[in-house]
Amino acid sequence: MKKLLYIISVMFLVGTMNAQAQEKKYSVYAIGFYNLENLFDTCHDAGKNDYEYLPDGRNKWSGMKYTHKLRNMARVLSEMGTDKLPLVGCAAIGVAEVENANCLNDLCNQPPLKARNFQFCHIEGPDQRGVDCGLLFNPSLFSVRDVKLVPYEYKLQEDIEKGRATRGFLVVSGTMADEHVTIIVNHLPSRGATSYYRELGGEQIRAVKDSLIKDDPNVKLFIMGDMNDDPKDRSMSVALGAKRKLEDVGPGELFNPFWEIHASGTGTLMYDGAWNLFDQIILSHSLLNKKGERDYSTLKYWQPQIFRRDYLFQQEGKYKGNTLRTHAGGVWLDGYSDHLPTLVYLVKEQK
C-alpha cells in the first residue's frame, strides 16, 4: 500500500520548489472529517433517547433505510482524498453523529471500506441522544497507539444538577509516516445552546492540546470536528486559539486553514441561504512550514479541501444547491448528510 503513495510525488509540488528540490520524491497523505448525520441502527440503546430512529419512531427507521445509509456513507468516505490519492484515499477520517460501535462495524464492512481494511476507534460516550464521535483509519497508513475519551465538563451548577451530558473529546494517538500523530475528534454543543457552551468546549480542547504538546513537543496534532461554530467565532478563534494566518502561529499554537475558505464565501452546511463552515481540521505548529520555507523532511501541511460531489447536493426544486440530507421535512430522501466533509493533505519527503 505504501508503494501506491509513491506515485504521488513531485507532480503535485511543481512550481512550489526550486529545480533541485523538484528531483526529490514526496509521499502525500490525507486526513479527513465527516459528520454522518445520524448514523443510527434500528435497535434501542438502553438509557438513550434514540426513539426517533426506531422502526416505530418518527423517522420510521427500518433495516432498509439503515442499509441505504451505510451504503451512502461508505461511498463518501471511500472517495474522500481520492482527488489527490486516487488509489488509497484518506489515512484516517474522524466522524460525528454515530450511535455506537455496532454502526461503525457495519460501516467498515461496507465493500468500498472493507476493500481497504478500514478499522475504527470508538468509546461509548454519555450523550443523552446517543451520538458519539469515532475515527476510521486505514491500518496500512495509520497505526493506533492509544485511544481515550476526555469528557466534556459542564461548569454551571444548574447544568451539573440537571445531569447534562454531551459528547466528549475522542483522542487517538498513533503513527503515520513514521511519526507521532494525534487526532482529537470533537462534536461541540449545537446552536440550540448559547455560545458559552461551545467556548467552554474550545477551552477544554485547548487544555487537551496543551497537555499533549507538553508530553511531546513534536507531536503532529489534528483537532477536527463539527464545532457548531465558524472559524472566526469565539469558541474557535479565542477559546481554542486557532489562528487565521499561518505566519501568526507560534510554537504550541494552532492554525485553522478553513478560516480563509469560509471568508471566501463557501462552507460545509447551508442555513437560510448562507454557508457556515462548522466542519474544521485545525493543525498544530509542528505541521507547518514557516512562510517561504519548503522543508518536508518531516510530515507537513500542504492544503485543505472541502469535499464536493454533485450527488451530495439537491439537484432541483426549492432547495437546489443545498446538501442532500437523509431526511428533510419528514420525508426520507435517501441522501447523505447536512454537512460536507473536509480534508487536509500532508506531504513528506521520501528517504
VOGU-724538 format. One record per residue: residue in one letter; x, y, z of N, C-alpha, C in turn. Coordinates in pm, whole numbers, padded with zeros to 5 digits, always signed. Layout:
# residues N
AXYZXYZXYZ/...
END
This chain:
# residues 351
M+00083-00121+00000+00000+00000+00000+00086+00126+00000/K+00199+00122+00075+00284+00241+00080+00338+00274-00058/K+00364+00170-00139+00417+00195-00273+00319+00277-00355/L+00189+00259-00329+00089+00335-00404+00103+00484-00377/L+00145+00517-00255+00162+00657-00222+00275+00721-00301/Y+00373+00640-00339+00490+00695-00404+00458+00750-00543/I+00344+00708-00598+00300+00763-00726+00279+00914-00712/I+00233+00953-00592+00201+01093-00568+00330+01161-00525/S+00401+01220-00617+00531+01275-00582+00541+01419-00626/V+00645+01448-00701+00676+01587-00731+00571+01654-00818/M+00489+01577-00888+00389+01637-00978+00298+01735-00905/F+00269+01712-00776+00179+01799-00701+00251+01922-00646/L+00384+01921-00656+00458+02030-00595+00534+02114-00697/V+00517+02082-00824+00582+02160-00928+00539+02306-00919/G+00633+02393-00929+00601+02535-00919+00616+02588-00779/T+00634+02502-00681+00647+02549-00543+00787+02527-00489/M+00870+02453-00562+01005+02426-00515+01106+02456-00624/N+01231+02473-00584+01334+02503-00682+01369+02378-00762/A+01453+02395-00866+01482+02286-00957+01547+02168-00886/Q+01633+02196-00792+01699+02089-00719+01598+02008-00638/A+01505+02078-00571+01405+02012-00489+01309+01929-00572/Q+01286+01972-00697+01192+01900-00782+01241+01760-00818/E+01368+01731-00797+01420+01599-00825+01387+01502-00712/K+01345+01552-00600+01310+01468-00487+01170+01411-00508/K+01140+01306-00432+01007+01248-00437+00940+01263-00301/Y+00807+01275-00306+00731+01303-00185+00611+01209-00175/S+00579+01172-00053+00456+01098-00025+00351+01196+00023/V+00228+01174-00019+00116+01259+00019+00018+01175+00100/Y-00037+01235+00206-00135+01170+00292-00256+01261+00307/A-00370+01202+00333-00492+01279+00355-00555+01241+00488/I-00602+01342+00560-00674+01325+00686-00807+01397+00670/G-00919+01335+00709-01048+01397+00686-01141+01394+00806/F-01254+01464+00789-01361+01463+00888-01496+01468+00816/Y-01595+01395+00872-01729+01395+00814-01833+01374+00924/N-01929+01463+00930-02047+01445+01015-02147+01359+00938/L-02171+01238+00987-02253+01141+00914-02403+01164+00929/E-02442+01262+01003-02582+01300+01025-02668+01179+01065/N-02658+01144+01191-02748+01045+01250-02734+00906+01189/L-02616+00848+01204-02599+00709+01166-02643+00623+01286/F-02770+00588+01287-02831+00506+01391-02864+00368+01335/D-02849+00265+01418-02904+00135+01381-03054+00134+01417/T-03117+00020+01411-03262+00014+01432-03300-00038+01570/C-03201-00053+01658-03226-00108+01791-03214+00000+01898/H-03291-00012+02003-03286+00084+02113-03164+00058+02201/D-03089+00165+02231-02980+00158+02326-03031+00203+02462/A-03020+00118+02560-03074+00149+02693-03020+00280+02746/G-03110+00364+02796-03071+00491+02855-03051+00604+02757/K-03072+00578+02627-03052+00679+02524-03185+00718+02460/N-03194+00845+02424-03314+00896+02358-03300+00880+02207/D-03306+00755+02163-03289+00724+02021-03419+00682+01954/Y-03530+00718+02015-03660+00663+01973-03701+00704+01833/E-03656+00822+01785-03696+00864+01650-03630+00777+01544/Y-03524+00705+01582-03457+00616+01486-03484+00469+01519/L-03607+00440+01553-03655+00304+01568-03765+00279+01464/P-03794+00155+01434-03895+00127+01329-04030+00192+01354/D-04068+00209+01482-04197+00274+01511-04180+00419+01553/G-04061+00475+01532-04035+00613+01569-04074+00711+01461/R-04047+00837+01486-04090+00945+01396-04035+00926+01254/N-03911+00876+01243-03849+00859+01112-03874+00722+01049/K-03953+00637+01120-03983+00502+01067-03854+00436+01017/W-03755+00436+01105-03621+00391+01067-03618+00239+01055/S-03600+00190+00936-03611+00048+00907-03474-00009+00870/G-03468-00141+00860-03347-00206+00815-03306-00162+00676/M-03405-00140+00589-03375-00096+00454-03313+00043+00454/K-03369+00135+00534-03314+00271+00540-03173+00270+00599/Y-03154+00189+00703-03022+00179+00765-02919+00126+00664/T-02957+00026+00587-02867-00030+00487-02830+00075+00382/H-02928+00153+00339-02901+00260+00242-02809+00366+00302/K-02833+00400+00428-02749+00500+00495-02603+00453+00501/L-02582+00328+00538-02447+00273+00542-02381+00279+00404/R-02456+00239+00302-02403+00240+00166-02364+00381+00124/N-02450+00479+00154-02423+00616+00114-02302+00674+00187/M-02295+00647+00318-02181+00698+00395-02050+00637+00347/A-02052+00507+00319-01931+00440+00273-01884+00495+00139/R-01979+00531+00055-01941+00588-00075-01861+00717-00055/V-01911+00805+00030-01843+00931+00053-01707+00908+00118/L-01705+00830+00224-01582+00809+00299-01473+00746+00211/S-01512+00655+00124-01413+00589+00038-01361+00682-00071/E-01439+00785-00108-01396+00877-00213-01320+00998-00158/M-01330+01022-00028-01257+01135+00031-01106+01115+00012/G-01041+01218-00035-00897+01212-00056-00854+01159-00191/T-00948+01107-00269-00910+01044-00396-00883+01146-00507/D-00914+01273-00485-00876+01374-00584-00724+01383-00597/K-00654+01361-00488-00507+01364-00489-00448+01224-00476/L-00522+01133-00412-00473+00998-00386-00577+00898-00437/P-00587+00882-00568-00697+00804-00626-00699+00657-00586/L-00586+00602-00544-00581+00460-00512-00598+00430-00364/V-00577+00530-00278-00579+00500-00135-00673+00588-00053/G-00702+00709-00100-00789+00797-00022-00725+00837+00110/C-00808+00849+00212-00764+00902+00341-00695+00795+00426/A-00596+00841+00503-00533+00754+00603-00622+00741+00726/A-00689+00850+00762-00778+00850+00879-00888+00953+00858/I-01007+00922+00910-01123+01012+00897-01197+01015+01030/G-01206+01132+01091-01290+01149+01209-01436+01158+01167/V-01525+01100+01247-01668+01103+01216-01746+01146+01340/A-01860+01210+01316-01952+01251+01422-02091+01198+01392/E-02175+01199+01497-02314+01155+01490-02326+01007+01452/V-02251+00925+01524-02258+00779+01511-02314+00725+01641/E-02412+00635+01633-02478+00589+01754-02389+00500+01841/N-02317+00409+01781-02244+00312+01863-02141+00237+01778/A-02067+00148+01845-01965+00069+01777-02026-00025+01674/N-02148-00073+01699-02214-00159+01603-02229-00090+01468/C-02266+00038+01470-02281+00114+01345-02146+00128+01274/L-02040+00154+01350-01908+00169+01289-01859+00036+01232/N-01889-00072+01301-01852-00204+01249-01925-00233+01119/D-02055-00204+01116-02133-00223+00992-02080-00134+00881/L-02040-00012+00916-01988+00081+00817-01857+00031+00758/C-01766-00015+00843-01636-00063+00794-01650-00191+00712/N-01763-00260+00726-01787-00381+00648-01852-00353+00513/Q-01879-00227+00484-01928-00192+00351-01818-00214+00248/P-01850-00267+00131-01746-00309+00035-01635-00207+00007/P-01665-00078-00019-01554+00011-00053-01459+00039+00062/L-01507+00027+00186-01420+00046+00302-01352-00085+00341/K-01424-00193+00330-01366-00325+00361-01253-00357+00265/A-01262-00311+00142-01157-00336+00043-01024-00277+00086/R-01029-00169+00167-00906-00107+00219-00879-00146+00364/N-00958-00242+00414-00941-00292+00550-00956-00183+00655/F-01048-00089+00634-01069+00018+00732-01109-00040+00867/Q-01051+00016+00972-01080-00017+01111-01137+00108+01179/F-01175+00096+01306-01229+00214+01374-01190+00218+01521/C-01190+00341+01575-01174+00366+01718-01302+00431+01768/H-01350+00385+01883-01473+00440+01939-01479+00408+02086/I-01525+00503+02165-01555+00481+02306-01695+00535+02331/E-01781+00452+02386-01920+00494+02412-01921+00614+02506/G-01992+00718+02464-01997+00841+02542-02129+00861+02613/P-02142+00971+02687-02260+00993+02772-02372+01072+02706/D-02355+01109+02578-02454+01195+02513-02594+01137+02528/Q-02689+01221+02568-02822+01172+02602-02902+01124+02481/R-02868+01176+02363-02935+01129+02242-02867+01005+02186/G-02745+00980+02235-02676+00857+02197-02576+00870+02085/V-02544+00992+02040-02448+01005+01929-02307+01027+01984/D-02211+00966+01915-02070+00972+01954-01985+01017+01838/C-01857+01038+01869-01754+01056+01767-01676+00925+01751/G-01613+00910+01637-01529+00795+01611-01417+00832+01517/L-01326+00740+01497-01218+00760+01399-01206+00633+01316/L-01219+00648+01184-01191+00541+01090-01047+00555+01044/F-00979+00442+01021-00841+00453+00975-00803+00334+00890/N-00712+00359+00798-00654+00257+00713-00527+00207+00783/P-00526+00085+00835-00413+00040+00918-00281+00029+00844/S-00284+00030+00711-00159+00029+00636-00095+00167+00631/L-00171+00269+00670-00121+00406+00667-00116+00472+00805/F-00202+00426+00896-00211+00484+01029-00225+00370+01129/S-00135+00363+01226-00144+00261+01330-00174+00327+01463/V-00262+00267+01540-00311+00326+01665-00223+00285+01782/R-00185+00384+01864-00111+00359+01988-00204+00358+02109/D-00292+00458+02114-00373+00476+02235-00501+00548+02199/V-00610+00515+02270-00739+00580+02249-00798+00616+02385/K-00846+00738+02400-00915+00776+02523-01024+00877+02492/L-01122+00883+02579-01231+00979+02567-01221+01075+02684/V-01192+01201+02653-01185+01305+02756-01324+01366+02767/P-01388+01363+02883-01526+01412+02894-01537+01563+02878/Y-01646+01606+02817-01684+01747+02819-01741+01775+02957/E-01687+01875+03026-01730+01903+03163-01812+02031+03170/Y-01935+02018+03216-02018+02135+03241-01969+02205+03368/K-01979+02338+03370-01927+02416+03483-02037+02482+03565/L-02150+02518+03501-02257+02586+03573-02329+02487+03664/Q-02357+02531+03786-02419+02443+03884-02553+02389+03835/E-02630+02473+03764-02761+02429+03716-02748+02316+03615/D-02642+02318+03533-02619+02210+03438-02579+02082+03510/I-02494+02097+03610-02449+01981+03687-02567+01917+03759/E-02652+01999+03819-02768+01947+03892-02866+01876+03800/K-02877+01924+03677-02967+01860+03580-02906+01734+03518/G-02779+01708+03548-02714+01589+03495-02691+01593+03345/R-02668+01711+03292-02647+01722+03147-02518+01652+03105/A-02524+01591+02988-02408+01520+02936-02407+01532+02785/T-02287+01547+02729-02276+01558+02584-02148+01490+02538/R-02121+01498+02408-02008+01428+02351-01876+01474+02412/G-01789+01380+02440-01656+01413+02487-01560+01430+02370/F-01431+01434+02400-01327+01456+02301-01251+01324+02281/L-01267+01264+02164-01202+01137+02134-01058+01165+02092/V-00963+01116+02169-00822+01142+02146-00755+01012+02102/V-00707+01009+01979-00644+00890+01924-00499+00922+01890/S-00408+00855+01956-00265+00871+01930-00218+00755+01843/G-00136+00786+01743-00090+00681+01653+00035+00719+01579/T+00066+00638+01479+00184+00661+01395+00141+00670+01250/M+00186+00775+01183+00161+00792+01040+00287+00850+00979/A+00328+00798+00866+00451+00843+00801+00571+00833+00897/D+00569+00730+00983+00675+00705+01081+00690+00817+01182/E+00579+00890+01206+00582+01000+01303+00466+00988+01401/H+00484+01049+01518+00380+01051+01621+00271+01150+01580/V+00152+01099+01559+00037+01179+01518-00076+01157+01619/T-00140+01265+01659-00258+01253+01747-00374+01330+01686/I-00490+01266+01687-00612+01324+01630-00715+01338+01742/I-00770+01458+01757-00877+01483+01853-01005+01508+01775/V-01104+01419+01792-01231+01430+01719-01337+01487+01813/N-01406+01591+01766-01498+01667+01852-01634+01685+01786/H-01734+01706+01871-01867+01749+01826-01921+01838+01937/L-01898+01968+01922-01934+02062+02028-02085+02084+02035/P-02136+02136+02147-02281+02157+02163-02341+02238+02049/S-02464+02202+02014-02531+02263+01899-02567+02409+01926/R-02615+02473+01821-02655+02613+01836-02790+02629+01904/G-02847+02516+01946-02960+02524+02038-02916+02575+02173/A-02787+02563+02201-02725+02618+02322-02656+02748+02288/T-02627+02829+02388-02560+02957+02365-02412+02935+02335/S-02347+03041+02289-02206+03036+02255-02120+02994+02374/Y-02164+03025+02493-02088+02992+02613-02047+02845+02616/Y-02137+02755+02577-02110+02612+02587-02008+02566+02484/R-02006+02629+02367-01904+02595+02268-01770+02658+02306/E-01774+02777+02364-01649+02837+02412-01589+02752+02524/L-01674+02699+02609-01627+02610+02715-01561+02486+02653/G-01622+02435+02547-01562+02321+02476-01428+02358+02416/G-01420+02477+02355-01293+02521+02297-01182+02530+02400/E-01216+02581+02519-01118+02590+02627-01070+02452+02670/Q-01163+02357+02674-01126+02222+02717-01042+02150+02612/I-01073+02169+02485-00988+02113+02380-00848+02174+02387/R-00843+02303+02414-00713+02370+02425-00630+02309+02538/A-00694+02277+02648-00623+02215+02761-00571+02077+02722/V-00651+02001+02647-00604+01870+02599-00485+01889+02507/K-00495+01985+02416-00384+02015+02324-00257+02050+02399/D-00268+02138+02498-00151+02180+02575-00086+02061+02645/S-00169+01970+02698-00117+01852+02767-00042+01761+02670/L-00098+01742+02549-00034+01657+02450+00099+01714+02403/I+00103+01845+02383+00227+01908+02337+00331+01911+02448/K+00287+01926+02572+00381+01919+02684+00445+01782+02692/D+00367+01678+02666+00417+01541+02669+00513+01514+02554/D+00482+01570+02435+00568+01553+02318+00559+01679+02233/P+00655+01771+02246+00651+01897+02170+00649+01877+02018/N+00692+01761+01970+00698+01737+01826+00577+01662+01771/V+00476+01634+01857+00360+01560+01809+00291+01637+01696/K+00250+01563+01595+00174+01623+01484+00026+01610+01521/L-00036+01723+01551-00168+01724+01614-00274+01779+01520/F-00385+01703+01507-00501+01744+01428-00621+01754+01521/I-00685+01871+01524-00807+01891+01601-00920+01908+01501/M-01012+01815+01499-01115+01815+01395-01252+01794+01454/G-01354+01833+01378-01488+01802+01423-01592+01898+01374/D-01716+01869+01413-01828+01959+01393-01829+02053+01513/M-01778+02172+01493-01761+02267+01602-01889+02347+01630/N-01988+02336+01540-02112+02413+01552-02086+02562+01562/D-01972+02603+01517-01933+02744+01506-01843+02758+01385/D-01835+02880+01333-01745+02909+01222-01605+02940+01275/P-01503+02936+01189-01366+02959+01235-01345+03092+01307/K-01419+03196+01270-01399+03327+01332-01469+03341+01466/D-01559+03248+01499-01635+03259+01623-01545+03239+01745/R-01590+03288+01858-01506+03293+01978-01460+03155+02025/S-01544+03055+02008-01505+02921+02053-01380+02872+01983/M-01365+02908+01856-01251+02864+01777-01135+02964+01782/S-01165+03091+01761-01058+03190+01747-01001+03238+01880/V-01082+03234+01986-01037+03284+02116-01019+03169+02215/A-01126+03093+02241-01118+02987+02342-01017+02879+02302/L-01025+02831+02180-00929+02733+02131-00800+02802+02086/G-00815+02921+02029-00698+02998+01988-00641+02960+01853/A-00726+02914+01760-00680+02876+01626-00667+03001+01539/K-00550+03022+01481-00518+03143+01407-00564+03135+01261/R-00592+03253+01207-00632+03262+01066-00514+03257+00971/K-00403+03322+01008-00287+03333+00921-00175+03244+00971/L-00117+03168+00880-00012+03075+00915+00106+03146+00980/E+00140+03264+00931+00257+03335+00983+00238+03384+01126/D+00114+03383+01176+00087+03427+01313+00098+03314+01415/V+00122+03192+01368+00121+03075+01456+00260+03051+01514/G+00269+03056+01646+00395+03029+01714+00398+02890+01772/P+00511+02849+01830+00522+02717+01893+00411+02694+01995/G+00350+02577+01989+00242+02543+02080+00107+02598+02039/E+00101+02675+01929-00024+02736+01885-00083+02659+01767/L-00199+02706+01720-00277+02633+01622-00310+02718+01499/F-00324+02652+01386-00360+02716+01260-00489+02654+01208/N-00582+02741+01166-00709+02695+01108-00713+02726+00958/P-00680+02629+00872-00677+02655+00728-00813+02679+00667/F-00921+02653+00743-01056+02670+00688-01112+02809+00713/W-01040+02893+00786-01085+03030+00811-01091+03108+00680/E-00984+03103+00602-00982+03176+00475-01083+03120+00378/I-01105+02991+00380-01204+02929+00291-01343+02984+00321/H-01378+02989+00450-01509+03042+00486-01520+03190+00454/A-01412+03264+00472-01413+03407+00442-01436+03432+00293/S-01404+03333+00209-01425+03348+00065-01569+03327+00024/G-01653+03281+00119-01796+03270+00092-01850+03130+00076/T-01771+03030+00107-01819+02893+00096-01812+02825+00233/G-01862+02701+00240-01865+02634+00369-01905+02488+00355/T-01952+02431+00465-01984+02288+00469-02130+02260+00498/L-02206+02359+00537-02351+02341+00552-02420+02475+00531/M-02541+02469+00479-02611+02592+00444-02729+02613+00537/Y-02745+02739+00580-02859+02776+00663-02912+02911+00616/D-03041+02915+00582-03105+03037+00532-03027+03098+00415/G-02981+03011+00326-02916+03057+00204-02771+03099+00219/A-02713+03086+00338-02574+03125+00360-02495+03005+00411/W-02367+03003+00376-02281+02892+00414-02218+02914+00551/N-02229+02813+00636-02147+02804+00757-02035+02704+00731/L-01929+02714+00811-01822+02617+00799-01791+02565+00939/F-01873+02470+00982-01859+02413+01117-01758+02299+01120/D-01731+02239+01005-01651+02116+00997-01506+02153+00967/Q-01426+02158+01069-01292+02212+01059-01186+02110+01098/I-01067+02127+01042-00950+02049+01081-00840+02151+01112/I-00799+02154+01236-00707+02255+01287-00573+02189+01317/L-00465+02257+01288-00332+02197+01286-00238+02258+01389/S-00152+02173+01445-00051+02221+01538+00065+02287+01462/H+00140+02369+01533+00256+02439+01477+00356+02341+01416/S+00366+02221+01472+00463+02122+01425+00435+02073+01284/L+00314+02097+01233+00277+02056+01098+00301+02164+00994/L+00350+02280+01036+00356+02396+00949+00498+02430+00906/N+00509+02473+00782+00631+02539+00736+00619+02688+00758/K+00728+02753+00795+00726+02897+00804+00705+02955+00665/K+00659+03078+00660+00630+03141+00531+00754+03141+00443/G+00739+03087+00322+00851+03080+00229+00940+02959+00246/E+00919+02883+00353+01001+02765+00379+00940+02643+00311/R+01024+02554+00262+00977+02433+00192+01046+02309+00249/D+01037+02292+00378+01101+02179+00444+00999+02069+00467/Y+01013+01961+00390+00922+01847+00402+00997+01723+00452/S+01103+01746+00527+01177+01633+00583+01096+01560+00689/T+01000+01631+00750+00900+01568+00836+00762+01598+00778/L+00662+01532+00830+00526+01546+00779+00478+01691+00796/K+00434+01752+00685+00393+01892+00688+00262+01912+00611/Y+00188+02013+00655+00062+02053+00592+00088+02104+00451/W+00000+02064+00358+00007+02111+00221-00113+02199+00187/Q-00236+02143+00189-00352+02223+00152-00479+02163+00209/P-00586+02247+00225-00715+02199+00273-00811+02174+00157/Q-00921+02107+00188-01023+02084+00086-01158+02061+00151/I-01262+02121+00093-01399+02079+00120-01434+01979+00011/F-01473+01858+00051-01502+01752-00044-01640+01775-00105/R-01647+01786-00236-01772+01813-00306-01790+01713-00420/R-01908+01658-00428-01951+01578-00541-02095+01617-00572/D-02133+01612-00697-02270+01652-00735-02375+01574-00658/Y-02349+01446-00631-02450+01363-00565-02476+01405-00420/L-02390+01489-00363-02409+01536-00226-02505+01654-00217/F-02553+01703-00331-02638+01822-00334-02774+01792-00397/Q-02875+01865-00352-03006+01857-00418-02994+01922-00556/Q-03045+01854-00655-03025+01896-00793-03143+01975-00851/E-03252+01981-00777-03369+02053-00830-03459+02096-00715/G-03560+02173-00750-03659+02214-00650-03617+02335-00569/K-03698+02363-00467-03680+02481-00383-03543+02485-00317/Y-03491+02369-00281-03364+02364-00207-03247+02319-00294/K-03259+02344-00424-03149+02312-00515-03020+02381-00468/G-02913+02305-00464-02786+02358-00419-02756+02333-00273/N-02859+02297-00195-02837+02258-00056-02784+02114-00051/T-02729+02078+00062-02685+01940+00080-02805+01846+00079/L-02785+01728+00023-02890+01627+00014-02887+01542+00141/R-02985+01564+00227-02988+01500+00358-03057+01364+00354/T-03046+01292+00465-03118+01166+00478-03268+01191+00486/H-03308+01287+00569-03447+01328+00583-03456+01480+00568/A-03568+01528+00522-03598+01671+00519-03749+01688+00519/G-03799+01770+00610-03942+01793+00618-04022+01667+00645/G-03962+01574+00717-04030+01449+00748-04029+01347+00636/V-03960+01377+00526-03956+01288+00410-03818+01224+00400/W-03813+01094+00379-03687+01024+00359-03637+01049+00218/L-03519+01110+00206-03463+01146+00076-03357+01047+00027/D-03321+00952+00112-03215+00857+00079-03087+00933+00043/G-03061+01039+00119-02945+01123+00091-02825+01088+00178/Y-02748+01190+00208-02617+01170+00270-02609+01239+00406/S-02589+01370+00406-02572+01443+00531-02603+01589+00507/D-02633+01661+00615-02648+01805+00604-02513+01876+00603/H-02406+01800+00623-02270+01856+00623-02191+01801+00505/L-02093+01878+00458-01995+01828+00362-01868+01789+00437/P-01795+01691+00386-01670+01651+00450-01559+01754+00425/T-01460+01751+00511-01340+01834+00494-01216+01746+00503/L-01107+01795+00442-00981+01721+00442-00864+01819+00451/V-00751+01766+00494-00623+01833+00473-00527+01731+00412/Y-00441+01781+00324-00338+01697+00264-00203+01731+00327/L-00124+01627+00349+00007+01640+00410+00113+01586+00315/V+00235+01636+00329+00345+01595+00242+00466+01559+00326/K+00537+01455+00284+00666+01421+00347+00762+01370+00240/E+00884+01418+00248+00986+01375+00153+01018+01228+00175/Q+01029+01155+00064+01069+01014+00072+01219+01005+00095/K+01257+00918+00185+01400+00900+00216+01463+00800+00119/
END
